[in-house]
Amino acid sequence: MPKPLILHPDRLFPAEPRTRDIARALYASVRDLPIVSPHGHTDPRWFAYDEPFANPAELLIVPDHYVFRMLFSQGVRLDELGVPTVDGSATASDPRAIWRIFAANYHLFRGTPSRMWLDWVFAEAFGIDVRLEVETADHYYDLIDAALKTPQFRPRALFDRYNIEVIATTEGPLDPLDHHRAIRASGWGGKVVTAYRPDPVLDPDDPKFIANVQRFCAMAGEDAGSYAGYLCAHEKRRADFRAAGATSTDHGHPCAFTANLPRAEIEALYAKVTTGPVSAAAAELFRGHMLTEMARMSIEDGMVMQLHPGVHRNHNAAVLARFGKDKGADIPTAGEFVTALKPLLDLYGTDPRLTLILFTLDEDVYSRELAPLAGHYPALKLGPPWWFHDSPEGMRRFRERATETAGFYNTVGFNDDTRAFLSIPARHDVARRMDCGWLAQLVVEHRMEEDEAFDVARALAYDLVKQAYKL
C-alpha cells in the first residue's frame, strides 16, 4: 500500500503553541505575495519559445545538481542519469529508466532541503498524494509526463501560476542575448531580465581566458590589445545587458580580494594576462583589480553588484573532464572579507550610488565580518543563505548571526539561485516560513512588537529584494 505524501500546513513553524500561532498569522500575510527572483540560472529560452518540458527526468533530474550530486555520492553514475558529456558521447537516454533510478534512491534525500522542495513540487504542482518510492515510480512518471504535455505546464503558464513578478537569468559576457530579445519581441507580458556574469573574461585562470577576451572585445568592436579597449568592451556589453533588462552584475570569484592598481601597473598586468600564462598571484591581482573596476562601472551605470566568493569549483577532476562544469562537485572554502574588500571600500564603500551584495559559504564570517561590515558601509548589503546553506537550518543560523549587528534592512530578502524552475515557489515558501518563525520568536520574547513583525515579514518576502536589485 503506497504511503501518503503529506505537506503539513505547520511545517517549519515553531513547536511552542503561542509562537506557532504568531508564525501562522505572519505567514498568512506574506504567503501569496508575488515572487521576485533576482538571481538564478533558469534558461531564458524556456520563456522565449514556451515549449513543453520534455519529460519528468529532463525537468527534475538531469539539469539539477542538487539532485544528481546526492545520487553520485552514493555510487550512481552521472551517465546513468543522462547527464550530458563534454564530448557528446552517449549517456542514458531512457527518461523512465532514469526516473526509476531516482525513485529507488529517493530515500537518500531524507532530511535535506532538496526533499522538501521536491515533495512540494510533487504535491502542489502535480497534485500527487503518495510518496515517491520504487512502487510508485511509474505512477509518478506517467502523471508528471501527462501534465507536461498540457498547456498549463508550459513555462509561461507556470510563471503566471506561481505569481512570479520578475525573474532574472544569468548570462556570460559572450552571450548574444538572443533569447532575451525573443522574449521582448514575443509580446508576452512576463518580466524576464538578464544579469551580467563577466567571470570568463575576468579570470586569467580560465583555460579559455585569452580567447574569451579576444571574442569579447570583437563583439564590442574594441581593441583587445589595449586595456582601454578592454574596459570599453565591458562598458558596451553592460549596456547591452541593461537593454535586456539587467539591473545587476554577478561575480563568482575564488575569494573576495580586491585591489586598486595605478594605471600603468594594471596596463602592464593586462598585457601579461592576455598574452600568456601568469602566476596564481598575478591572476588574483588582476581579478581583484577588476572587481574594483566593476564597482566603478556600477556607480556609473547603476547596476547592482553581487559577489559570491569562497568555492573550490569543479573539485572532481574526472567529473570535470567528462561532464564539464557545474556538476555538483563545487565545495565551500574558508572566506575572508575585512582585509580583502578594503581597497574597494576605501574608494566606494560610502558612495550611495553603489550597492554591493555579499554572499558567503563560510558561515563563520557572518557574525565576525559580514554583519559588522554591512552594519557600517552604506554600499554593502548581505545576500541570503546561499547554495549549501539554502536550507531551514542555514536560514535560521543566518538570522541569528547577522541580525544582531546588521539588522534586517541591511539584507536583501531571498533569492533562489536555481536552475530548476519548479523549485522556485518551493524555495520561496521555505524562506517565508522560516522568516515568519524567526519573527514570531522575537515577538514572544518581547524583542519586537507584533505589528512590527508584520512589517518586517513583508519586507523580507518582497520589499527588500525589489529595492536592493532595483526591480
N, C-alpha and C positions, 0 to 999 in steps of 0.2 A: 504493500500500500504506500503510495507516494506521501512524503511528509509535506505539511503545508508550508508555504512561503508567506511569512507574516512580517510586515513593516509596522512595528509598534508605534502608535501615534506619539508616545512619550520618549522615543529613542533619543539618547544623548542628553536628556534633561536630568537635572539633579534628582537624587532619590528622596531627599527630605521633602515632605509634602508642601510646606509653605513656599519653599524655594521653587519647587516644581510648578506650583500654581502661577507664580510670577513669570517663570520662564515660558510657560504656555501662553500667557497673555502677551508677553513681548513678542514671541514668535508669531502669534496670530497677526500682529500688527505689521510684520515685515515679510511674512511668507509669500505673499503674492506681488511684492514689488518687482518691477522689471529687472531682468538680469543685464548687468553691464559687464562685459567680458573684455578687459582692455589688453590682455596679454595671453596669447595662445598660439597653437600651431595647427588649427584646423585648415583644411585645404580650400583655398578660395575658389577652386574650380567647382566644388560642390554647389556653391551659391551662384556661380556664373552660369552653369548649364543645367542645374536642378535635375540631374539624372538620378535614377534609383540607386540605392546602395546595392551592391552585387548580391550579397548573401550574408548570413549571420557571422561566418568566420571573417570575411573581409571587413565587416563593420566593427566587430568587437574583439578580435584576437590578433589578426595579422599586423595591424598598424599600432598596437598598444603595447609599448614596452613594459608598462606596469603589469600587464598580464603575462607576457611570454618570459620576462626575466624570472618570475617566480617558478614557472614551469621548467625553465632551463636549469635553475638551481637544484631541481630535483631529478635531473637527468633526462628531461625531454629535449630532444634536439630541435634547434630552430628550423631545420629543413622539414621536420615532421609537422611543423606548424605553418608551413607555407611562407615563411619569411623570405623575401626575395634576396638573391645573392648579387654580389657586385658584378660578377662576370656573366650573369644571366643563366647560369647552369640550373638545372631542374631542381625544384623542391616539391613538396607535397602540393597537389593541385585539387584534391577532392575536398571541398569545403565541409561536407558532412563528416568525413573521417577526421578532419582537423577538429571539428566541434566535439566529436566523441572523445578525443584525447583530452580536450579541455574539460568536458563534463566529468570524466573519470578522475580528474585531478583537482576538481573544484574545491575539495576539502582543504587543499593546501592554503587557500585564501582565508581560512577562518581567522577572525580577529584583526584582519587587515582593512585599511580603508578601501582597497580595491573590492573586497567582498561587499562592503556597504554600498559602494557606488553601483556595482553590478546588480545586486539584489534590487536596488531602487529602479534601475533600468528595466529589469525583468518584470517587476510588479507594476510600476507606474506607467512605463512606456508601452509595454506589451500586454499588461493585464494577466500575467501568469501567476497562478496561485499555488503551485507546488514547487518544491526546491529542486535545483539542478543537481542531478546525480546520474550515474550510469543508466538507471532505469528510465529516467525522464529525458535523456539527451535528445532522442529523436522527436519527442513531443515538443520540446523547446525549439529545435531546429525548424520543424515544419511550421510551427506557429509564427516564429520570427520571420522566416523566409516568406511566408504568405503575406505578412504585414508589410514587408519591404517592397512588395510588388504593388502596393496601393498608393494612391496619390497622397494620402495622409502621412506617409513616411518618407516623402522626398525632402531634401534638405531645407527648402524654403518653407514648407509646411511645418516642419519641426521647429524651425526658427520662430515662426509665429506661435505655434502651440505652447512653447516654453517661455513666451513673453520676453524674448531677447531683444533688448532695445538697441544694442550695438555690440559687435564682436570685432576684435582686432586679430587678424592673422599676422604672421611674421615672415618677411621675405628678405633674402640676401641682397647685397648691393648689385649683383649681376642679373637679378630677376627683371625681365622686361615689363612686369606688372600687367600682362595681357589679360589675366583673369579678372583683375580689378576693373580694367576698362570694360570688359564684357559685362560685369555686374552693373556698372553705371549705364551702359548702353541698353541694357535689357528693359529698363523701365520699372523693375521690381523695387518696391519701397523699403526692403530691409537694408539696414545700415551695416555694411561690412567694410572695414578700413584695414589698411596695412600698417606695419611698423618696420622701421629701418634697422636691420641687423648687419652691421658692416664688418663683422669679425673676419670673414675671408680675405678682406683687403687691409686689415689692421694687424694681422698676426703673422709675423715672419716665420713662425714655426709650422705654419700650414705648408705642406709639401707643394701646393699649387699657388703659393702666395705671389710669386713673381709673375706667373701667367695671369693670375687673377687681377693684379694691378694693371697689367697691360690691357686686358679686356675692359676693365672698369674705366680707365681713362679714355679708351677708344669710344666706349658708349657715350661718354660725356663730351667727346670732341676736345679732349685736353691732352697735353704732353705728359706722358708717363715718365719722361726723363727728368722732370723738374719737380721739386717739392711743391712749388707754387701751383703747377698744373694738377698735381695730385689733390691738393686742398680744394681747388676749384671743382674738381670732379666730384668730391664729396658734397660740396655745396649744391651742385647741379642735381645730383642724384637725390639728395634730401628734398629738393624742390619737387622732383618727380614723385617722390613718395608722399609729400604733402598734397600734391594734386590728386593722389589716390586715397586721400583721407587720413593719412598718417598724422598722429599727434605725438608720437613717441619714437625714441630710438631704444635699442636693446643691445646690451654688451655682455657677452659671456666670457670674460677674461679669466685666466687661471687664478689671478689674485687681484686685489684692489689697488695695486701700486699705481701711483700717478707721478708725473714729472713735468717740469716746466723748463725746457731747454732753451738756451739762446738760439736765435735764428740760424746762425752759422753752424752750430753743432747739430741741430735737427736736420738741416740740409745735407750735411756730411753723412749723418746716420742714415737718412733716407737713401742716399746714393749707395750705401753699403748693402742695406737690406733688400734693395731691388735689383742687385746685380749678382748676388751670390750668397752662399751660406754664411751665417754670422753666429756668434756665440749666443748661448742662452741669455747671458746678461744683456747683450746688445738687443736681442729680440724683446726682452722685458722692458728695456728702456724705451724702445720705440712704441710698444703698446701703451706704456704709461704716459708718454708724452701725448699720444693720440687721444687718450681719454680726456686729457685736459683740453685738447683742440675740439673734441666733440662737445665738451661743456661750453666752450666759447661759441661754437656754432649754435648750440641750443639756446643760448642767450640771444643770439641774433635772429634766429628764425622761430623761436617759441616752442620748439619740440621738447617734450619731457624726456628725460634721460633715465634709463634703467640700467643698473649694474648688478649682475649676479655672479660673483666670483666663487672660487672655492670648490672646484670639481676636477678630479682627475678623469678626464673624458676618455671613453673607449679603452678602459683598463685592460680588457681581454684582447690580446693581440690577435689570437686566432679568429675570434668572432669579428674583429675589425677587418681582417684580411678577407674573410669570406663573405660577410654580410654588410660591411660598411659601418658608418657612424650611427649613433643613437639606437643601439640595440640592447639597452638595458645594462651596459657594463660601465656606466659612469658612477664614480664613487666619491663621496664627500671628502674634503680635506680641511685642515685647520685654517681658520681665517684670521686676518689682522686688518684693521681699518684705520686706527687712530694715526699711526705714522704714515700708512700707505696713502691716505687721502689728503694729507696736509698740503702738499703742493697745489692741488686743485682747489682746496678750500681756502687757502691763502689768497688765491685770485678771485674766486667766485662764490665762496660759501655764504656771504651775506648779501649777494645780489638777488633782489626779489624776482628777477626775471628767470632765474634758474630753478627748476625742480629736478632733483636727483633722487631717484627712488632706489634704496639699497635692499638687497636680498642676501641671505646667507644660508649655508647648510651647516654652519658651525654654531649650534645653539648657545655655546658658552659666551659668545660675543654679544648676545642680545643685551644682557644687563651690564656687562663690563664696558662695552664700546659703543654699540649701535644706538641704544636708547639714550645714553648721555650725548652722543654726537647729534642725533636728531632733536634732542631736547634743547639744543643750543643753536645750531646753524639753521637759519631760515631756509636755505636751499635744500635741506635734507628731509626726506620722508622715509619711513620704513615700509617696505613691502611685506606682504603677509607671509606666514609659514609656507614654504615653497618646496615642491618636489618631494623629497623624502619626509618632510615634516608637514605635508598637506594631509593632516590626519587629526582626529579628535584630540589625541594627546598632544600633538605638536601645536595645535591651535591654543590649547589651554596653557601650555608652557610659554608660548609667545606672549599671551596676555599677562601672565603672572610676572614675566621678566621685563617686559617692555613698558607696561602701562605706568608703573610707579615713577619712572623717570621721564618718559616721552609723552605720557598721556595717550588718549585715543586719537586726538586730532593731528598728531604728527605721524599717523599711519594712514594707509590708503585703502582701507576696506579689504576686499578679497579679489584675487584673480585666480582662474582655474588652471592656466598654463597647460592645456590639454590638447592632444591630437584626437581624442575620442569624443566625437560630437555629443553623443547621448549622455556622457558623464558630466556635461556642463551643468545641467539643472541639478543633478545628484550632488555634485560638489558644492554648489552654492547653497543647497539645502543644509548640508552638513555644517558649513560655515555659519549660516544664520542660526541654526540650533545651538551650536557651541557658544557663539557670542551672546545669545539670549540667556543661556545658562550661567555664563560668567557674570553678566549684568545682574541677573536675579540674585546671585550670591552677594554682590556688592550692596544690593538693596536690603537683604535680610540682615546683613552685618551693619546696617545704618551708615554705610560709607557713601551712599548715593540715594537721592530721593527717587521714588518710583517714576515721577513724571520725567526726570532727567534720564532715567534708563530708557524710556520710550524714545526720547530724542536721540540718544546715542545708538540705540539699536537700528534706527533708520539710517543714521549717518554711516554706520559700519556696513550696512547692507547695500546702500545705494548712493548717498550723497558724497561721501569722501572719494570714492573711486571716480565719479564724474568730475569732481573738482580737480583732483590730482592729475588726471590724464587729459583734462581739457575736453571732455566729451559731453 
